[in-house]
Amino acid sequence: MKRILAGLFIFVLLGLVFSASSALAERPRTAQRTYDIGKEVTLTGKVSSVLVRPEPGMVSGSHLILSVGAARVDASLGRFALLGRDALAVGEGQEIEVTGLLQTVHEKQIMLVRMVKVEGRTYLIRNEHGVPVSPQSRQWAAQKGEAR
C-alpha cells in the first residue's frame, strides 16, 4: 500500500512540475528581461494627463498620457516616479521629453519610460535594464551628483 501511495504521490508531483514549467514558458516576458537600451526612442510632447494610479487595462504604476503630434502616447512611469523626495514634477499642459522603449503590453502599445526631461531637468525613472528607480536610489544619485 505504501508503494502505491508513493507512486501516486510521485505521479502527481511530476504532473504539477510539468504544468508549472509549461505555464512559465508561456508567461510573457517582463520589462526587466526584455529592456534593450539600444532600441530606445525619444519623444517630445505635451502632457495631456497625469495618472497617479492606472486606469483599468493599464500596466501597474503611474502614467503620463502625452500628445505627440496627433497621437496619444501612454508613457508608463512605474511605481516610484511620482513618489518621495526629488520625485518627477510634471503637470498637464507641460512640454516634456521622454526617452524609453516602446512595447506592446496587454495588446496595447506603451512606452516604458527611462528618462524624463522637464524644463531643463532630467529625471531618471528606470535604469538601463528597465528596472524602476526607487526614491532611495534617486536620493543617493542626487547626493552623488547624477541625473535625478
C-alpha positions as a printed Julia matrix, in Angstrom:
148×3 Matrix{Float64}:
  0.0    0.0     0.0
  2.87   2.38    0.81
  4.4    1.74   -2.62
  1.12   2.55   -4.35
  0.75   5.79   -2.38
  4.39   6.72   -3.02
  3.95   6.06   -6.75
  0.74   8.09   -6.82
  2.48  10.94   -4.97
  5.39  10.97   -7.46
  2.95  10.9   -10.39
  1.01  13.89   -9.01
  4.24  15.75   -8.2
  5.58  15.25  -11.74
  2.27  16.47  -13.15
  2.48  19.63  -11.06
  6.07  20.28  -12.08
  5.24  19.78  -15.77
  2.2   22.08  -15.68
  4.12  24.78  -13.76
  7.0   24.71  -16.25
  4.56  24.95  -19.17
  2.85  27.95  -17.58
  6.19  29.67  -17.01
  7.24  29.06  -20.61
  4.03  30.73  -21.87
  4.29  33.69  -19.47
  5.06  36.99  -21.21
  8.47  38.43  -20.55
  8.73  41.3   -18.14
 10.21  44.66  -18.99
 13.29  43.91  -16.92
 14.18  40.9   -19.08
 13.49  42.49  -22.44
 14.57  46.1   -21.99
 17.05  46.91  -24.75
 18.59  50.36  -24.33
 19.74  50.21  -27.96
 16.09  50.31  -29.1
 15.12  53.36  -27.08
 13.33  56.28  -28.69
 12.94  59.87  -27.57
  9.62  61.68  -27.95
  8.68  65.27  -27.24
  5.09  66.03  -26.39
  2.6   67.83  -24.21
  1.25  66.19  -21.05
 -2.48  65.58  -21.52
 -2.93  63.92  -18.12
 -1.01  62.6   -15.15
 -2.34  59.31  -13.76
 -1.08  58.52  -10.28
 -2.99  55.22  -10.47
 -3.51  53.28  -13.69
 -6.88  53.08  -15.36
 -8.4   49.6   -15.89
 -6.41  47.67  -18.51
 -3.18  49.61  -17.97
  0.01  48.17  -16.52
  0.58  48.97  -12.85
  2.18  52.18  -11.7
  1.76  55.81  -12.66
  1.4   57.04  -16.23
  1.64  60.18  -18.3
 -0.64  60.5   -21.3
  1.23  62.55  -23.89
  0.05  64.3   -27.02
  2.78  63.8   -29.59
  1.53  65.47  -32.74
 -1.86  63.88  -33.41
 -1.0   60.72  -31.46
 -1.62  59.88  -27.81
  1.16  58.01  -26.05
  0.78  56.07  -22.78
  4.08  56.72  -21.0
  4.43  54.2   -18.17
  6.43  55.56  -15.23
  6.31  52.57  -12.87
  5.59  52.7    -9.13
  8.15  55.21   -7.89
  8.4   58.13  -10.33
  5.85  60.33   -8.57
  6.81  59.32   -5.0
  9.34  60.55   -2.48
 11.91  63.28   -2.44
 13.05  64.5    -5.88
 10.0   62.86   -7.47
  9.05  63.75  -11.03
  7.3   67.13  -11.02
  5.12  67.48  -14.09
  1.64  68.79  -14.8
 -0.94  68.9   -17.54
 -0.01  71.15  -20.44
  3.75  70.96  -19.89
  6.03  70.21  -22.82
  8.36  67.31  -21.91
 10.82  64.91  -23.49
 10.64  61.2   -22.67
 13.18  58.52  -23.53
 12.25  54.87  -23.31
 11.24  51.69  -25.02
  8.03  51.23  -26.98
  6.45  47.85  -26.21
  3.14  46.1   -26.64
  1.7   45.01  -23.3
 -1.8   43.55  -22.97
 -2.3   44.25  -26.7
 -1.69  47.98  -26.22
  1.4   49.93  -27.14
  3.03  51.77  -24.24
  6.31  53.49  -23.65
  8.38  52.19  -20.74
  9.94  55.5   -19.75
 13.56  55.52  -18.62
 14.15  59.29  -18.51
 12.01  62.41  -18.48
 13.27  65.92  -19.23
 11.14  68.76  -17.9
 12.22  72.41  -18.06
 15.91  71.54  -18.3
 15.84  68.96  -15.5
 16.38  65.24  -16.14
 14.58  62.63  -14.03
 15.8   59.01  -14.07
 12.74  56.75  -13.94
 14.29  53.36  -14.81
 17.87  52.17  -15.0
 19.49  50.88  -18.22
 17.94  47.43  -17.58
 14.39  48.8   -17.33
 14.14  48.41  -13.55
 12.26  51.3   -11.86
 14.47  53.57   -9.74
 13.24  53.82   -6.14
 13.05  57.1    -4.18
 16.02  55.92   -2.1
 18.1   55.32   -5.23
 17.14  58.76   -6.57
 18.24  60.37   -3.33
 21.56  58.51   -3.42
 22.1   59.53   -7.08
 21.31  63.15   -6.19
 23.93  63.09   -3.47
 26.44  61.73   -6.0
 25.54  64.5    -8.48
 24.0   62.21  -11.13
 20.79  62.77  -13.12
 17.74  62.73  -10.88
